[in-house]
């Protein structure tokens, strides 16, 4: 496949993740973040596992559960803590540090050189996200900020280690393993910390099905496929498309206003993604 095709397919994942906010607020019962995260990960993972019919072997058991923790259970838990304790704009801005963390982790764990273009693209993306979603009077809660940073670092480690440890299986199988592991780890925490879900309306079930089948299974297949072909810094920078999609959906369907600063932020985010994809891709001989 061509370079542009790899970028386009990988970019679909964070673009769809940007719909999580509108689906969560409009289709799901409020106050059950960990239960919803478990329902998003575990059924989708088990379904994919049933389809692929292949289990990890040897050292891959421990690696899959570590990656499931980094990419799903711990990351999603920290994401929800940040979302509850911080205004959405602050949480998104704190989380946008992830591509910058990936650049330095890729240097230490993969031996990738740190290029000025990657740093500039990551910095521009953070500024663009801040313009998109950060309100002037946003409050900063220390625990919320710490959770947001922890979540960003967790997914950054998951991104880089998924590239380093990519097993000799398809992206579908790799996704099935990680989603199942992440869901298994989330399940006891959700049961312990949250009360059972109320009776679910058809719209609730539709929202959970969307988050599981589209927002988790499909998107992470594309994401892990992309991580096997793109430099981690290039893939991580595509995450800036998530808040961009969220703002566009809010403007389109929830009657939210779009300010001049947000319009500038959109341009900056798109420019940062374009700059990042100019950075190195994995050489063909290493794929």
LINDA-V357376 format. One record per backbone hydrogen bond with DSSP energy under -1.0 kcal/mol. CO is the residue of the C=O (numbers start at 0). NH is the residue of the N-H. E is the energy in kcal/mol with one decimal. If there is no record, write none. Layout:
BEGIN
CO,NH,E
CO,NH,E
END
This chain:
BEGIN
1,5,-2.1
2,6,-2.2
3,7,-2.6
4,8,-2.7
5,9,-2.1
6,10,-2.4
7,11,-1.1
9,12,-1.1
10,14,-1.8
11,15,-2.3
12,16,-2.3
13,17,-1.3
15,18,-2.3
16,19,-1.8
18,22,-2.2
19,23,-2.8
20,24,-2.6
21,25,-1.9
22,26,-2.2
23,27,-1.1
31,35,-2.6
32,36,-2.3
33,37,-2.3
34,38,-2.6
35,39,-1.8
36,40,-1.9
37,41,-2.5
40,44,-2.7
41,45,-2.8
42,46,-2.4
43,47,-2.4
44,48,-2.5
45,49,-2.2
46,50,-1.8
47,51,-2.7
48,52,-2.4
56,59,-2.0
57,60,-1.5
58,62,-1.9
59,63,-2.6
60,64,-1.9
61,65,-2.0
62,66,-2.9
63,67,-2.8
64,68,-1.6
65,69,-2.4
66,70,-3.1
67,71,-1.4
67,72,-1.9
68,73,-1.9
68,74,-1.1
71,75,-3.4
72,76,-2.1
73,77,-2.6
74,78,-2.2
75,79,-2.2
76,80,-2.1
77,81,-2.6
78,82,-2.2
79,83,-2.1
80,84,-1.9
81,85,-1.8
86,90,-2.3
87,91,-2.4
88,92,-2.1
89,93,-2.8
90,94,-2.3
91,95,-1.1
93,96,-1.4
94,97,-1.8
96,100,-2.0
97,101,-2.6
98,102,-1.7
99,103,-1.4
100,104,-2.5
101,105,-2.9
102,106,-1.1
103,107,-1.8
104,108,-3.3
105,109,-1.5
105,111,-2.1
114,118,-1.7
115,119,-2.7
116,120,-2.5
117,121,-2.3
118,122,-2.6
119,123,-2.7
120,124,-2.2
121,125,-2.0
122,126,-2.0
123,127,-2.7
124,128,-2.5
125,129,-2.2
126,130,-2.3
127,131,-1.9
128,132,-2.4
129,133,-2.2
134,137,-1.6
140,144,-2.8
141,145,-2.5
142,146,-2.4
143,147,-2.5
144,148,-2.5
145,149,-2.6
146,150,-2.6
147,151,-2.1
148,152,-2.6
149,153,-2.4
150,154,-2.4
151,155,-2.0
152,156,-2.6
153,157,-2.4
154,158,-2.7
155,159,-2.3
156,160,-2.9
157,161,-1.9
158,162,-1.2
159,163,-2.2
160,164,-3.2
166,168,-2.0
169,173,-2.4
170,174,-2.3
171,175,-2.2
172,176,-2.4
173,177,-2.1
174,178,-2.8
175,179,-2.0
176,180,-2.4
177,181,-2.9
178,182,-2.5
179,183,-2.5
180,184,-2.0
181,185,-1.7
182,186,-2.0
185,189,-2.7
186,190,-2.4
187,191,-2.1
188,192,-2.5
189,193,-2.1
200,204,-2.2
201,205,-2.3
202,206,-2.3
203,207,-2.4
204,208,-2.5
205,209,-2.4
206,210,-2.5
207,211,-2.2
208,212,-3.0
209,213,-1.9
209,214,-2.7
211,216,-2.9
212,217,-2.1
213,218,-1.5
215,219,-2.4
216,220,-1.7
217,221,-2.0
218,222,-2.5
219,223,-2.8
220,224,-1.9
221,225,-2.3
222,226,-2.2
225,228,-1.6
225,229,-3.0
228,281,-1.1
230,234,-2.3
231,235,-3.0
232,236,-1.5
234,237,-1.0
235,238,-1.9
236,239,-1.7
237,240,-2.0
238,241,-1.6
239,243,-1.1
240,244,-2.5
241,245,-2.2
242,246,-2.3
243,247,-2.0
244,248,-2.7
245,249,-2.3
246,250,-2.3
247,251,-2.2
248,252,-3.0
249,253,-1.4
249,255,-1.9
258,262,-2.0
259,263,-2.4
260,264,-2.5
261,265,-2.3
262,266,-1.8
263,267,-2.4
264,268,-2.8
265,269,-2.5
266,270,-2.4
267,271,-2.5
268,272,-2.3
269,273,-2.2
270,274,-2.6
271,275,-2.5
272,276,-1.9
274,277,-1.0
275,278,-1.7
282,285,-2.2
283,286,-1.3
END
